[in-house]
Amino acid sequence: MTLRTSTITRSAPQVDDLLARMSLPEKAGLLFHPMIGIGSGGTLAAADPDAGLLAAEDLVLCRRINHVNLVGTASAEELARWHNHLQDLAASTRLGVPVTVSTDPRHSRSANPNTAALAGAFSTWPEPAGLAAIGDPELVRRHADTVRREYLAVGIRAALHPQADVATDPRWPRVLGTFGEDPELVSRLTVAYLQGLQGPTLGPGSVAALVKHFPGGGPVRTGEDPHFRYGAEQAYPGGRLAAHLAPFVAAVRAGAAQVMLGYGLPVGTELPPVAFAFNHEVVTGLLRRQLGFDGVICADWGVLTDACFRGEHRPARAWGVEHLDPAQRLRAALHAGVDQFGGEARPDLVVDLVRTGQVTEDRIDSSAARILADKVRLGLFDHRYVDPEQAAQEVGNAAARADGLAAQRACVTLLRNAAPGGCARLPLAAGLRVYAEGPLRAALSPRWTVVTDPGQADVAVLRLAAPFERRTGQIEAYFHAGPLEHPPGALDRVLAIAARVPTVVDVYLDRPAVLTALVDRVAALLVSFGVEDAALVDVLAGQAPPAGRLPFDLPRSQQAVLVGQPDTPFDDPDPLFRYGHGLTY
């Protein structure tokens, strides 16, 4: 698999001039990409040691860092003001190198702040798995173009997405952020996303994409997530590494500016069993040489140093090299070919490695040049500020919100409909008495009579979450992992309601849940992927038909999952519902 495509067209004179004038500490600062908070009213935030966040002044002025990953949210105007304050700080430094602001995805209803941010002021769309359920590359391109315009308005110039992983193990907590189980569809939608985010070439109107998690995060051996040591191993018993590389091959061909490495480590392969950020055969061998990628390679967040979050110890995700100290890990990652380190702020380690002769300054220069080239191509040196008033008008505007709501409706996937003539046959007829719970009641009430007792209803409508095993800890609790079946007793109340009244159930699929216990007991079964109550109600009423198709198989049982191969797409011979299944009206 040899691909020789240059992804970088450097503005060599400007990059060379900057590099020649930079001190070693200034070069070292380029190699780090830590998280940063936003202060009240769009001011620069003070340090928050409890959350592991440094103050902007410390990062920019003392550590000479000019890449930051924004966490937290605010209004569009406040985000723009904060961005301008940050650029003022950068302009006051010796060389005035502008700050590149990045973010995790911000355009959905994600519940895990470690992997995505709530939409807040931005327009709200389905999760990536929902975009895959729609399966339309042009819609994905338009979505990413909306993301681009809204990010540009507030000064965000790098996106820590798309997630080009192929979801071959349904237990993995990150399935929701993927484009599904089919490598071909994942490849097409990844390219469409890049086209919307970056445009034909990376330029002043682009947002740089960090395509992740190379070489593909889907084949997790235990179904757990490599944020944690017990989920670190990636296995390829089916010999399908190429299936996981396919979307990255497509992304490189499409001109992806940057690539983020996964946390995992390969087991049972010819590759060294160390995390990808320290794996020379993966970074330089696969990504640089075989795929011909010449852009910025960034390690995922926190692979060098331990951290503490709200009193909870977070070990570095240095799987396979835990015995090394942070400086030794850094040296190993630089040798592997990594250019930049997410979630870290230790340029002092780079300076020490060079001054003690363990790493050459030429090696630092090669990474610094790639990083500076992207700043130049993005036009940050010429246009570093944004207009807060324009940001308020652009972000979350009526057209973008309408497009996001339409996409939410379109991703709703109907797996089973009630028998013709029944009250629960979708779309629901007018004049029905409907039982519902929670906020859904308010969304249903303009169209039907909502009752509080199932016994008084013609039909019940319930929304459920996919099952997961509840974990403890500030970080771990957010990762929905464990068995895909509901535990004993968890569905008793739902099934009791379904026994009294014809029942429509919608399941939020953040993973491919086992729905066997529901499918023959409820009248109609839908699944969705980060859909607001209002969008679902529009589908129930027939205002918009369900148009989604499953982006992955839904297993019949947990046992069927356990006998599958974590790296192999569609290896279940008898799923409950097959990839591509979906009914309509």
Summary of the structure (lengths in Angstrom):
residues: 585
radius of gyration: 24.2
end to end distance: 44.3
largest distance: 79.9
contacts: 2193
relative contact order: 0.14
helix: 37%
strand: 15%
